[in-house]
């Protein structure tokens, strides 16, 4: 809840007699106007300074004696971490985080530059995993969301490096990321960290499938396992944060299957499909765990979200139509839940999903035979019309809810 929203709504509450002017003032005092920009400046400045120092050293690296190279890395590394500790003891948390971030970047640069200096040959992504683990350790020490996000990014880079450079998925990077990020993602109760952690998990699942070890569909087994874990959380904000990325991946896959089925029909469909003897039971097992969590928490109706994961791709024909219907049904479900829960975010999100599904259907049905200029004109008109209608329906519903609440009071 923002202070600006309260400042806008409070006079209406006073006029309707819901609260007195003094009570409205005391409510506003509970929500001080927080200025986040000054707190972010040290972190942004640390990123620029760190990048500048590292680029300067890298540009002049070959001209420096080896002993001086090692000395520079040690001095910068010790200096940044030492400054971070001094700032932490003085209560300057933002500056402590900024210096610790520069220390993490210096540590990684030191690994890479020393490896080049000694002509070390890497056979795996171990150096990047070590770098990411150091970032996670700093995040633990300073309880910093910024450092935790930096560590997540480094784990993603480590996995990408393993898949692209060595054509193999690094299970070490995946398991270490899951282990060391458990506390900052779930124990700190940060929705942002939980969402980013789920995104990294989903990205790793995608790279696992892209590494060629298994068919592409297998990415949804670990991704939806994370979704199932969210069903067992009693606190819904954390559950939503864990489940958003896997559902987004499933929605994106369904969109792709609707728009580009000829590409799969030309021979790639076999590579996409996993062996049903193993994949379908694995997915059903994850679904069973998810359903058990939903029943335990009293959210059985949300099992409908699994409509995106039904293995339509195993059908001999017509699977693109079923994926399109799944997109619409999922959009309608999100809209329905938003109206049922009187949850503005879900209503807006369901509206966006319905518009996207409509545009996907429009593109699927008209792109091949319609003039392209007419295609875009009619598509724009359709989009504007849908936006106007759905926003009008949403605003009318929310106004009726407000009036009913006011009448009850």
C-alpha positions as CSV (number, residue, x, y, z in Angstrom):
1,X,0.0,0.0,0.0
2,X,1.5,3.3,-1.1
3,X,1.3,6.6,0.8
4,X,0.2,8.4,-2.4
5,X,-2.8,6.1,-2.7
6,X,-3.7,6.8,0.9
7,X,-3.4,10.5,0.5
8,X,-5.8,10.3,-2.5
9,X,-8.3,8.0,-0.7
10,X,-8.2,9.4,2.8
11,X,-10.3,12.6,2.1
12,X,-13.1,10.4,0.7
13,X,-13.1,8.3,3.9
14,X,-13.4,11.4,6.0
15,X,-16.3,12.7,3.9
16,X,-18.2,9.4,4.1
17,X,-17.6,9.3,7.9
18,X,-15.6,6.1,7.8
19,X,-12.8,7.7,9.8
20,X,-12.2,11.1,11.4
21,X,-9.7,13.6,10.1
22,X,-7.4,12.8,13.1
23,X,-7.7,9.1,12.4
24,X,-6.8,9.6,8.7
25,X,-3.7,11.6,9.7
26,X,-2.6,8.8,12.1
27,X,-3.1,6.2,9.4
28,X,-0.9,8.3,7.0
29,X,1.8,8.5,9.7
30,X,2.1,4.7,9.7
31,X,3.1,4.8,6.0
32,X,6.0,7.2,5.8
33,X,7.1,8.4,2.4
34,X,10.1,6.2,1.8
35,X,12.7,7.5,-0.5
36,X,14.4,4.5,-2.1
37,X,16.5,6.4,-4.7
38,X,19.2,7.7,-2.3
39,X,19.6,4.2,-0.8
40,X,20.1,2.8,-4.3
41,X,22.8,5.3,-5.2
42,X,25.6,3.6,-3.3
43,X,24.8,0.3,-5.0
44,X,24.6,1.8,-8.4
45,X,27.8,3.7,-7.8
46,X,29.6,0.6,-6.7
47,X,28.6,-1.2,-9.9
48,X,30.0,1.5,-12.0
49,X,33.2,1.9,-9.9
50,X,33.7,-1.9,-9.9
51,X,33.2,-2.2,-13.7
52,X,35.5,0.8,-14.3
53,X,38.3,-0.7,-12.1
54,X,38.0,-4.1,-13.6
55,X,38.0,-2.8,-17.2
56,X,41.1,-0.7,-16.5
57,X,43.0,-3.6,-15.0
58,X,41.9,-5.9,-17.8
59,X,43.0,-3.4,-20.5
60,X,46.5,-3.0,-18.9
61,X,46.8,-6.5,-17.6
62,X,49.4,-7.7,-20.1
63,X,51.7,-4.7,-19.4
64,X,51.9,-5.3,-15.6
65,X,54.4,-7.6,-14.0
66,X,53.0,-10.8,-12.5
67,X,53.8,-9.9,-8.9
68,X,52.1,-6.5,-9.4
69,X,49.0,-8.2,-10.9
70,X,48.6,-10.5,-7.9
71,X,49.2,-7.6,-5.5
72,X,46.5,-5.4,-7.2
73,X,44.0,-8.2,-7.0
74,X,44.8,-8.8,-3.3
75,X,44.7,-5.1,-2.5
76,X,41.4,-4.4,-4.2
77,X,39.8,-7.6,-2.8
78,X,41.0,-6.9,0.8
79,X,40.2,-3.2,0.5
80,X,36.6,-3.7,-0.7
81,X,35.8,-6.3,1.9
82,X,37.5,-4.4,4.6
83,X,35.6,-1.2,3.7
84,X,32.4,-3.2,3.7
85,X,33.0,-4.5,7.2
86,X,33.9,-1.0,8.5
87,X,30.7,0.4,7.0
88,X,28.6,-2.5,8.5
89,X,29.9,-1.8,12.0
90,X,29.1,1.9,11.6
91,X,25.5,1.0,10.6
92,X,25.9,2.1,7.0
93,X,24.2,-0.9,5.5
94,X,23.8,0.4,2.0
95,X,27.5,1.4,1.7
96,X,28.5,-2.0,3.3
97,X,26.5,-3.8,0.6
98,X,28.0,-1.6,-2.1
99,X,31.6,-2.4,-1.1
100,X,30.8,-6.1,-0.6
101,X,29.4,-6.1,-4.1
102,X,32.6,-4.7,-5.5
103,X,34.5,-7.3,-3.5
104,X,32.4,-10.1,-5.2
105,X,33.1,-8.7,-8.6
106,X,36.8,-8.3,-7.8
107,X,36.9,-11.9,-6.6
108,X,35.5,-13.2,-9.9
109,X,37.7,-11.0,-12.0
110,X,40.7,-12.3,-10.0
111,X,39.8,-15.9,-10.7
112,X,39.5,-15.2,-14.5
113,X,42.6,-13.0,-14.7
114,X,44.8,-15.3,-12.7
115,X,43.7,-18.2,-14.8
116,X,44.7,-16.4,-17.9
117,X,48.0,-15.4,-16.4
118,X,48.9,-19.0,-15.5
119,X,47.4,-20.4,-18.7
120,X,45.0,-22.6,-16.8
121,X,42.6,-24.7,-18.9
122,X,39.1,-25.1,-17.6
123,X,37.2,-28.4,-18.2
124,X,34.0,-27.3,-16.4
125,X,32.3,-24.3,-14.9
126,X,33.9,-24.7,-11.5
127,X,35.4,-21.2,-11.4
128,X,32.1,-19.6,-12.1
129,X,30.4,-21.8,-9.5
130,X,33.0,-20.8,-6.9
131,X,32.4,-17.1,-7.8
132,X,28.7,-17.5,-7.4
133,X,29.1,-19.3,-4.1
134,X,31.3,-16.4,-2.9
135,X,28.5,-14.0,-3.8
136,X,26.0,-16.1,-1.9
137,X,28.3,-16.2,1.2
138,X,28.4,-12.3,1.0
139,X,24.6,-12.2,0.8
140,X,24.4,-14.4,3.9
141,X,26.9,-12.2,5.8
142,X,25.3,-8.9,5.0
143,X,21.7,-10.1,4.6
144,X,21.5,-8.2,1.3
145,X,18.9,-8.8,-1.4
146,X,21.2,-7.1,-3.9
147,X,24.0,-9.6,-3.2
148,X,21.6,-12.5,-3.3
149,X,20.3,-11.3,-6.7
150,X,23.9,-11.0,-7.9
151,X,24.7,-14.5,-6.7
152,X,21.6,-15.8,-8.6
153,X,22.8,-14.1,-11.8
154,X,26.3,-15.6,-11.3
155,X,24.8,-19.1,-11.0
156,X,22.8,-18.6,-14.2
157,X,26.0,-17.5,-15.9
158,X,27.8,-20.5,-14.6
159,X,25.1,-22.8,-16.0
160,X,25.1,-21.0,-19.3
161,X,28.9,-21.3,-19.6
162,X,28.7,-25.0,-18.8
163,X,26.1,-25.7,-21.4
164,X,27.5,-23.4,-24.2
165,X,31.2,-24.1,-23.7
166,X,31.2,-27.8,-22.6
167,X,27.8,-28.9,-24.0
168,X,26.9,-30.4,-20.6
169,X,24.5,-29.4,-17.8
170,X,26.2,-28.7,-14.6
171,X,24.3,-30.5,-11.8
172,X,26.8,-29.0,-9.3
173,X,25.8,-25.4,-10.2
174,X,22.1,-26.3,-10.1
175,X,22.3,-28.1,-6.7
176,X,24.6,-25.6,-5.1
177,X,22.3,-22.7,-6.3
178,X,19.3,-24.5,-4.8
179,X,21.1,-25.2,-1.5
180,X,22.8,-21.8,-0.8
181,X,19.8,-19.7,-2.0
182,X,17.3,-21.5,0.3
183,X,17.7,-19.1,3.2
184,X,17.7,-15.8,1.3
185,X,14.9,-16.8,-1.0
186,X,12.5,-18.5,1.5
187,X,13.6,-17.6,5.0
188,X,14.0,-13.9,4.5
189,X,10.4,-13.8,3.2
190,X,11.3,-11.6,0.2
191,X,8.8,-11.9,-2.6
192,X,11.4,-10.4,-5.0
193,X,14.1,-12.9,-4.1
194,X,11.7,-15.8,-4.2
195,X,10.4,-14.8,-7.7
196,X,14.0,-14.3,-9.0
197,X,15.0,-17.7,-7.4
198,X,12.1,-19.4,-9.2
199,X,13.1,-17.7,-12.4
200,X,16.7,-19.0,-12.1
201,X,15.4,-22.5,-11.3
202,X,13.2,-22.4,-14.4
203,X,16.1,-21.0,-16.6
204,X,18.3,-23.9,-15.3
205,X,15.5,-26.4,-16.2
206,X,15.4,-24.9,-19.7
207,X,19.2,-25.2,-20.1
208,X,19.0,-28.8,-18.8
209,X,16.7,-29.6,-21.6
210,X,18.7,-27.5,-24.1
211,X,21.9,-29.3,-23.2
212,X,20.6,-32.3,-25.3
213,X,20.7,-34.8,-22.5
214,X,16.9,-35.3,-22.7
215,X,14.0,-34.2,-24.8
216,X,12.8,-30.6,-24.4
217,X,9.6,-31.5,-22.5
218,X,11.6,-32.8,-19.6
219,X,12.3,-29.2,-18.5
220,X,8.7,-29.1,-17.1
221,X,9.4,-31.8,-14.6
222,X,11.8,-29.8,-12.4
223,X,10.1,-26.6,-13.2
224,X,6.7,-27.9,-12.1
225,X,8.3,-29.6,-9.1
226,X,9.0,-26.0,-7.9
227,X,5.4,-25.1,-8.7
228,X,4.3,-28.1,-6.6
229,X,6.5,-26.9,-3.7
230,X,4.7,-23.6,-3.8
231,X,1.4,-25.5,-3.2
232,X,2.7,-26.6,0.1
233,X,3.4,-23.1,1.4
234,X,0.8,-21.7,3.7
235,X,1.8,-18.2,2.9
236,X,0.4,-17.4,-0.5
237,X,2.7,-14.5,-1.5
238,X,5.7,-17.0,-1.4
239,X,3.6,-19.6,-3.2
240,X,2.7,-17.2,-6.0
241,X,6.3,-16.1,-6.3
242,X,7.5,-19.7,-6.7
243,X,4.8,-20.6,-9.2
244,X,4.8,-17.6,-11.5
245,X,8.0,-18.5,-13.5
246,X,7.0,-22.2,-14.2
247,X,3.5,-21.2,-15.3
248,X,5.0,-18.5,-17.5
249,X,7.2,-21.1,-19.1
250,X,4.3,-23.4,-19.7
251,X,2.2,-20.5,-21.1
252,X,5.1,-19.5,-23.4
253,X,5.5,-23.1,-24.6
254,X,1.8,-23.3,-25.4
255,X,2.0,-20.0,-27.4
256,X,5.0,-21.4,-29.4
257,X,3.1,-24.6,-30.2
258,X,0.2,-22.7,-31.5
259,X,2.1,-20.3,-33.7
260,X,4.8,-22.6,-35.0
261,X,3.5,-26.1,-35.4
262,X,4.9,-26.5,-39.0
263,X,8.4,-26.3,-37.6
264,X,7.8,-29.3,-35.4
265,X,5.9,-31.2,-38.1
266,X,9.0,-30.9,-40.4
267,X,10.9,-33.3,-38.2
268,X,11.7,-31.5,-34.9
269,X,8.5,-32.9,-33.3
270,X,10.3,-36.1,-32.5
271,X,13.2,-34.2,-30.8
272,X,10.6,-32.3,-28.8
273,X,8.7,-35.2,-27.5
274,X,10.0,-37.2,-24.6
275,X,9.5,-40.9,-24.3
276,X,5.9,-41.1,-22.9
277,X,6.8,-44.2,-20.9
278,X,9.0,-42.1,-18.5
279,X,7.9,-38.5,-19.0
280,X,4.2,-38.9,-18.5
281,X,4.5,-40.8,-15.2
282,X,7.1,-38.3,-13.9
283,X,4.7,-35.4,-14.7
284,X,1.8,-37.2,-13.1
285,X,3.8,-37.8,-10.0
286,X,4.6,-34.0,-9.8
287,X,0.9,-33.3,-10.4
288,X,-0.1,-35.7,-7.6
289,X,2.3,-33.9,-5.2
290,X,0.9,-30.5,-6.3
291,X,-2.7,-31.7,-5.9
292,X,-2.0,-33.0,-2.4
293,X,-0.6,-29.6,-1.4
294,X,-3.6,-27.8,-2.9
295,X,-6.0,-30.1,-1.0
296,X,-4.1,-29.6,2.2
297,X,-4.2,-25.8,1.9
298,X,-7.8,-25.7,0.7
299,X,-7.0,-24.5,-2.8
300,X,-8.2,-27.5,-4.9
301,X,-9.7,-25.3,-7.6
302,X,-6.2,-24.0,-8.5
303,X,-5.4,-27.4,-9.9
304,X,-7.0,-26.1,-13.1
305,X,-3.7,-24.3,-13.8
306,X,-2.3,-27.7,-14.9
307,X,-4.4,-27.4,-18.1
308,X,-1.3,-25.8,-19.7
309,X,0.8,-28.9,-18.9
310,X,-1.4,-31.5,-20.4
311,X,0.7,-33.5,-23.0
312,X,-1.3,-32.5,-26.1
313,X,1.9,-32.8,-28.1
314,X,1.7,-36.6,-28.1
315,X,-1.5,-36.5,-30.2
316,X,-1.0,-37.3,-33.9
317,X,-2.8,-34.1,-35.0
318,X,-4.7,-31.1,-33.7
319,X,-2.5,-30.4,-30.8
320,X,-2.1,-26.8,-31.7
321,X,-5.9,-26.3,-31.4
322,X,-5.8,-27.9,-27.9
323,X,-2.9,-25.6,-26.8
324,X,-4.9,-22.6,-28.0
325,X,-8.0,-23.7,-26.1
326,X,-5.7,-24.3,-23.0
327,X,-4.5,-20.7,-23.3
328,X,-8.1,-19.3,-23.4
329,X,-9.3,-21.6,-20.5
330,X,-6.3,-20.6,-18.4
331,X,-6.9,-16.9,-19.1
332,X,-10.6,-17.3,-18.1
333,X,-9.6,-19.1,-15.0
334,X,-7.3,-16.4,-13.8
335,X,-10.0,-13.8,-14.5
336,X,-12.6,-15.8,-12.7
337,X,-10.3,-16.2,-9.6
338,X,-9.6,-12.5,-9.7
339,X,-13.2,-11.6,-9.6
340,X,-14.0,-14.3,-7.0
341,X,-11.2,-13.1,-4.7
342,X,-11.8,-9.4,-5.5
343,X,-8.1,-9.3,-6.3
344,X,-7.2,-6.4,-8.6
345,X,-3.8,-7.9,-9.6
346,X,-5.4,-11.2,-10.8
347,X,-8.1,-9.3,-12.7
348,X,-5.5,-7.2,-14.5
349,X,-3.2,-10.2,-15.1
350,X,-6.1,-12.3,-16.4
351,X,-7.2,-9.5,-18.7
352,X,-3.6,-9.3,-20.1
353,X,-3.5,-13.1,-20.6
354,X,-6.9,-13.1,-22.3
355,X,-5.8,-10.3,-24.7
356,X,-2.5,-12.2,-25.4
357,X,-4.5,-15.4,-26.1
358,X,-6.8,-13.5,-28.4
359,X,-3.9,-12.1,-30.3
360,X,-2.3,-15.5,-30.6
361,X,-5.5,-16.9,-32.0
362,X,-5.9,-13.9,-34.4
363,X,-2.3,-14.4,-35.6
364,X,-2.7,-18.1,-36.0
365,X,-6.0,-17.8,-38.0
366,X,-5.3,-14.8,-40.2
367,X,-1.6,-14.4,-40.9
368,X,-1.4,-16.8,-43.7
369,X,-4.1,-15.4,-45.9
370,X,-4.7,-11.8,-44.9
371,X,-2.9,-8.7,-46.3
372,X,-0.2,-7.8,-43.8
373,X,-1.2,-4.1,-43.4
374,X,-4.8,-5.1,-42.9
375,X,-3.6,-7.8,-40.4
376,X,-1.9,-5.2,-38.2
377,X,-4.8,-2.6,-38.5
378,X,-7.5,-5.1,-37.6
379,X,-5.2,-6.6,-34.9
380,X,-4.8,-3.1,-33.4
381,X,-8.5,-2.4,-33.5
382,X,-9.2,-5.8,-31.8
383,X,-6.7,-5.1,-29.1
384,X,-8.0,-1.6,-28.4
385,X,-11.6,-2.9,-28.3
386,X,-10.8,-5.8,-26.0
387,X,-8.8,-3.5,-23.7
388,X,-11.7,-1.0,-23.5
389,X,-14.3,-3.7,-22.8
390,X,-12.3,-5.6,-20.2
391,X,-11.2,-2.5,-18.4
392,X,-14.7,-1.2,-18.3
393,X,-16.0,-4.5,-16.9
394,X,-13.2,-4.5,-14.3
395,X,-13.8,-1.0,-13.1
396,X,-17.5,-1.6,-12.9
397,X,-17.0,-4.7,-10.8
398,X,-14.5,-3.0,-8.5
399,X,-16.8,0.0,-8.0
400,X,-19.7,-2.3,-7.2
401,X,-17.5,-4.1,-4.6
402,X,-16.6,-0.7,-3.0
403,X,-20.2,0.3,-2.8
404,X,-21.3,-3.0,-1.3
405,X,-18.5,-2.7,1.4
406,X,-19.6,0.9,2.1
407,X,-23.3,-0.1,2.4
408,X,-22.4,-2.9,4.8
409,X,-20.5,-0.5,7.0
